[in-house]
Amino acid sequence: MPTKKPRNPILDALREASQSETKAAEFLETQRWGSYPACPRCGSVSVYQMQAKDGGREKNLRWRCRDCKRMYSVRTGLVMEESRLPLRVWVYAFWKACASKKGISALQISRECEISYKTALFIMHRVRFAMARSGGSQLSGTVEVDETYVAGKPRYHRHGVRGRPKGWAKPMVFAMVERGGEVRAMHVTNVNAMNLRTQIEKNVAEDARVFTDESPYYKRVRETHHHETVNHRSGEYVRGDVTTNTVEGFFSLIKRGVYGTFHSISEQHLHRYVSEFEFRYNTRHLDDGERTVAAIRSAEGKRLSYYGPSAAA
């Protein structure tokens, strides 16, 4: 008989943290500081929990630093700083965003957490901002490169005219996938050969093999990398080990998320959704609990104000 998989203590802690404010604070403190809580302002470990008159924790679950004398909480220095929403809502939003392969909509978070859609949408934007990659090494080995367009179907306007405003173009998502490794994905606003080539040179090592389709965007990639193509127009999708099926599989996750979960994505926020799918792909070898912890830890030092949600991540 197959052995039963042991229970994941992180998932048990997430379930408790999603129900209790104190448990949520303790979970976030453990994941952020471990056994050595430190002041996020001065870095001192000479800190203590503030207590209420009844001997329990203070209602805002704050700490005080003996060195700089400042009060702070686990929210300080994270994307949830200055938010008045319960910590259990934040923990639940991080958990669901990491556990749902094709994402979770703000409407779903709104219903399950009993908060307004406007609040849920901003929470999810902050979660995606926390997931956004910062830095990282170049892709190496075999790298597949491709682009795709993400948009809904044309809608009917006045007088039954179907189509979009003049000059409108579908937003493009550009991705580079290292086989067996990570993906680098981004929303490209000005699509041309020069911009895509610049991103390839920035994110792909010079000694890597680069596979693309026959698009003219990649004609000059061979000047800097070993470049091979497959001709989709003639029905060629695989030639030996030359194919772009891996990167197209990544695009299928994004499109299934758009069609089945989000239904519509504003172009000004598209880069945040791309960051979310990129994060989940790059942490695909982790389980849901470990992926949630990784997302929470990546929120360190990141802030996103309400009045600037469309700024580039």
N, C-alpha and C positions, 0 to 999 in steps of 0.2 A: 504494500500500500504506500502511496506517496506520503511523504512527511508533511505535516501541517506547518505552514509558514508561521513563524513566531509573530506575535503582535508587535506593531511598531509603537514604541512609547511616545514618539512625537505626535502621531495621529491621536492617541488617547489624550495627550495634553492639549491638542488643538480643539478637540471636542469640548473639553472642560473650559478652555479659554473662550470659546464662542458663546458660553452660557453665563459666565461669571466675570464681572469687572475686575475683581481681585485676582482671579486666576489668569485673566488676560494680561494684567500688568506683570504678574510673576513670570508668565511664559515669555513675554517680550524682554523682560530684564535678564532672564536666563540666557536667551538666545543672543542678546546684545553684549552682555558683560560677563556671562559665565559666573564663576564663583568670586569674581573680584569686581564688584560694582565701582565705577569710576565717574568722576564729574566730567560731563561732556564739554565743559567750558575750560577748565584748567588742567584736566587729566589726573587730578589727585584721587587716590584711593582712600583717603581719610574722609569717609562720608558715612552718613547714617540715615535711616528711615525716620521721617517725621511721624509722630504718634498723635492720635486723637486722645481726648480726655478719658475715654473709656479703656484706653490701653491698646486699642487696635490701630491700624494704619490710618493716617490722615485721609480725609475724603477724596482729595485729589491725587492720592498715592505719590506724594512728592518725597524727595530726598533733600538733604542739605549737606553742603561741602564745608568741612571745618577749615579749610585753607582760604578759599575765596569767599566764604560765607554766603554763597548764593544758593537759592532753592532751584530745584529742577525736577523733572520727571523723566520717565523713559521716552516720552514723546520728544523731548528736547533734542534737536539735531537730526530728527528724522522727518520724512515727508508728512507725517501726521502732526507736526508741531503747530501750535496755535489752534488746533481743531478741538471743538467742544463735543464732538461725537464720542460715544463710549468706545473704549479700547477694544471691547469684544466685537464691535462692528468692524473695526479695522482688521482685527485678526481674521474674522470670517471672510472679509473681502480678499485679503491676501491668499487665504487658503483656497477659496473657490477659483480665483484667477489662476492659481498654480495647478489645481487638480483637474480643471476642465480642459481637455485637449484642444477644443476649438473656441475656448473663451467662454465667459459668462457675461450676459448683458446687464446693463445698469438697471433695466426694468426688473430683472430677476432679483438683483440685490435689493432693489427698492421694496419689492413684495416680501422677501424673506426677512429683511431686517426692519421692516415697517418704518422706512424713512422716505422722504420725497425723492422723486426721480432726479431732480436737479442736484440734490445732495449725493445720491448714489453715483451719478455720472461724474461728479467732481472727485469722489473717492476713487473711482476706477481710473480716472486720468492720473491721479497721484500714484496709484499702484503701478500703472504702466510706466510712469516716469521713474519710479524706483527700479523697475526691471531694466531700464535702458542701459545698454553696455557703455562702459567708460574705459577706453583703452583696450588693451589686449594685444597679443602677438599676431604676426601676419599668418595667413593661411599658407600651408605648404603641401607638398606631395601632389596629388591630383585634385584640381579645383574646377568645379563646374560653375559656369557663369551664365546667367540668363536674365531676362526682364519680362514683366507681365503687366497688363493693365487691369486695374481694379476699379470697377464702377458698376452701378446698377443699370437696369434697362431704361431706355428713353421713356419719358412720360408725355402724356398728352397735354398740350397747352391750349391756349384760346383757339376757338374755331376748329377744334379737332386736329390741330397741326401737331404731329408727333416729331420729336427731335429735341435738340439742345440749343442753347444760345449760340449765335455765330461766334466762331473763334474758340469754342469750348473744346477741350481735349481731355480724354480720360487720364486720371493720374496714374503714374507708373511706379511700380515697385521693382527695384533692382537687387539681385542677390548673388552672392558667391558662396558656394558650399564646398568645404573640404571633405572628401570622401572619408567617412568614419570619424570626422571631426566636427568642427563648429561651422556656423553660418554667419555671414555678415550681410545684413539686409537693410535697406533704406528706401525712403520715398524720394524720388528724383523729380524735381520740378522742371528743370531745364534739360530736356533729353537730347543729347547729341553725342557723337563719337568721342569728342574731347573729354566731356564730363565723365562718361563711363570708363574711358581709359584711365583717367586720373584716379578714380576709385579703385580700379584693378591694381594700379601701381602702388597705391597706398596700402591696400589690404592683402595683397598676394605676394609672396616671396618670389624673387627673380628666378629661382631655380625650379619653380613649380610648373607642372604641366597644366595648361588652361584649356578647357573644352567649352565650346560655345556652339550655337547654331550658325547658320550662314548669314545672319543679319549684318548689314554694312556697318553697324556701330562698332564691330570688333575687327575690322579689316587691318588696323595698325597695331593690334595687340601682339602680333608676331615680332614686332620690332623690339619688344622688351621681355617676352616670355615665349616658351615653347607652346605654340598654339595649334590646336587641331579643331576641326568643325565637323558637324553632321548636317546633312542637307535635308531638312524637314520637307521642303517643297517637293522633292522627288520621292518622298516616302521613306527616307533613310532616318532611322532613329537610333540604331546601334551599329557600330562598326568596330569589331573587336572589343576593346574596353573604352572606346570613345563614345560617350553618350552624355546627355544632359538630364537623364531621368531623375537623378537625385535632387537637383535643384527644382525640377518641375514638381516633384513630390512635396517639397516644402511649400511651393506656391499653392498646391492643392489644399493644404491645411489652411492657409490664409483665406482662400476663396470659399471653402466650406464654412469657415467662421463668419465670413461676410454674408453669405447666402442664408445660412441656417441659424446664426446666433444674433449678429448685429444688424443684418438686413440693409443697413445704410451707414456709411462712414463719411463724415465730412473730410474734405481734402486737407483742411488745416490741422486736423487731428490724426491723419493717416499714419504719420511717423510714430505716434505713440502705440497704435495697434500693431504696427510692424515690430516695434521693440518688444511687445508682449509675446508675439509668436516666435521671434528670434530667441528670447530668453527661454521659453519652454523647449524649443528645439535643442538649444545648447545644454540644457539640463535634463535631457530625455533619459539619461541613464540613472537619474535619481528617482526615488519614489516620491509620492505627493508630499509627504511630511518634510523630507530633506529639501525638496524644491521650494517649499514655502519658507523654510528657514533661510535658504539662500536668497530669496527675494527680500525678506525682512532685513537681512544683513546688508544687502545692496542698497537699502534705503538710507544708510548712514550718510549724513552730510548733504542730503538732497532736499531742496525746497521748491515748491511750485505754488505760486500765489494764485488766488482766485481770478485776478484780473489779467493774468498773463498765461492762460492755459494753452494758447496756440503758438507759444514761442518754441523754437527748435530745441529738441532735447539734446 
